[in-house]
């Protein structure tokens, strides 16, 4: 089950809350320990995200592969599809989308003995009107917010299922199934 929640303390998304951006956060649990590298790889390797990867390739000419998803998780590359790494640590990854308006964030939390909490969140930075100085999210944001919330839950749920299906555990180099 995926639920909306508050950002955990120390989240890399906190800076966007302070800056007045729209920020959301979703969490699910996985019964075994999961590293950030495995979570990132699983998240960006789901069939659901595969559709988004193909759309991004078509619309903005930014292709990405399953191997690049693995490399992103492992910290071997700093750009993936429409995103670049803005910040990362051992438990979190914060990506900035190429226009600079949106952020995607993933986090793992657990002590190794209890279920791992898998987090996914987003930030959308308001635009500033150069003439008035007013900050606004714009009409497209409001129109797409409901879809975004549903899609965020679907993406996180798909990542959890992929982790379970492939029996990914820390230290395993390959899944039990071919990709």
N, C-alpha and C positions, 0 to 999 in steps of 0.2 A: 504494500500500500504506500502511495506517495501522498504526503501532506504538505500544505503550506506551513511555514514556521518563521520565527524571527531569525535573523542572522546570528550565528554563534559568535561569542566573544572572540575577538582577534581576526574576524573575517577580513579578507582583502577587499571586500565590497564596502566595508564601513566608510571608506573615504568618500564614496558616492552618496551615501546617506547624508553625510555632513555637507556635501556640496549641493544638496537639494534635488538629486536625480531620483527618478523612479527606480526602486530596488525591490526585487522579490527573492524569495528563497524557498526551496522545496527540499524535503528530506525523505529518505527511505532507509530501511535497514537490510543488510546482507548478513546471513548467518555466520560467515567466516571472515577472517582478516582479509583485507584488500588494500593493496598499495595504491597510491595516487596514480602511478604509471599504468597499472592494470585498469583502474576505473576510467581514466582518460581514454585509453585504447578501446575499452568496451563501449564507452559512451559514443565516441566518434566512429565506431565500426558497426553500429546497429543498422538494420535495414531502414528504419525510420530516418535516421540521419543520412543514410545513403541517398535518399530522395533529395534532401536539402543540398548535399554535396553536388548532385547532378544539376540542380537548379542554379546554384552558385557558379558552377562551371559554365553553364549556358548564358546566364545573365551578366556576370561580371568577369568572365574568363579567368577564374581562379580555381583550377582543378586541384583535387586532393585524392590521395589513395589510402587504402587500408594500412599500407606500410608507413605512410606519413603519420597516420593516427598513432601507430605504435611509437614512432620516433618522437612525436610531440609528448606523449606520455612519459617517455624515457628521458626527456629533456635534451634530446639530440638535435632538435630543430626548434626555431622560434617563430615560425610562420606556418599556418595551416589553413587552407581554403581562404576565407575572407578575413581571417584573424591573425594577429601577431601577439606574442606573449608580452603582456604588460608587467606581470609580476608572478613569481612562483616561490614556493618553499616546499618542504617535504610533504606537507598535507594539502596544499592548495595550488590552484592554477587560475590565473586571471588573464583572460584574453580580451583584446580590444579589436573590434570590427574595423575594417579599413576606412570607414568614413569618420570614425572617432565618436560616433553617437552612442554605440551600444557596447556593453561588456558581457562576457559570459564567464562564469566562475564555477569551478568544481572543487570539492573538498571531501576528504575522508577523515573520519574521526572514530577512534576506537582504541581500546587498550590491548588488543590482541586476544583477549580471553572472552570478551562479549561480542555481540554483533557489531559490525562496522556500520556506522552511519554514513550514508552517501548523500552529499548535498549538491544541489545545482541551483544557481541563481543567475539573475541578470540585472544589469543596470542600463537605464536609458537616460542620457544626458539631455536636458532641455536645450533648445536653441535660443540664442539671444538675437532679437530683432535689432539690426544695426541702427535703425532710425529711432526707435522708441526706447531701446535698451531693455525692453520687457523680455522675460524668459518664458518660453512656452514649449510644451511637448509637441504641439501641432495636431492637426485633425487626423492624420494617418495613425498616430499613436493610439488615440481613443478608439478608432475604428478597429484596430487590430489587437487591442489589449485582451479581450476575451479569448481570442484564438491563441495568443501568446501563452496565456496561463494554462490552457488545456494542452498545448503542444509541449510546454515545459514538463508537465506531469507525464505525458506520453514518452518523451525522451528519457527521463530518469527511470521510468518503469522498464523501458526497453533495455537500458544499460544493465539494470539489475537482472533481468531475464538472461541477457547475454552472458553476464558473469556466471550465473547458475548453469546455463547450458554448456558452457565451455569449461566449467570447473576450474576457473582461474584462481590460483592461490599465489601468494608471494613466493618468489623463487622459481616458479615454473616458467620456462622460456617459451613454451608453445601450448596452445590449447589442445584439448583432446580431439578436436574436429579440425578438418582443414578449412581454410578460409576461402 
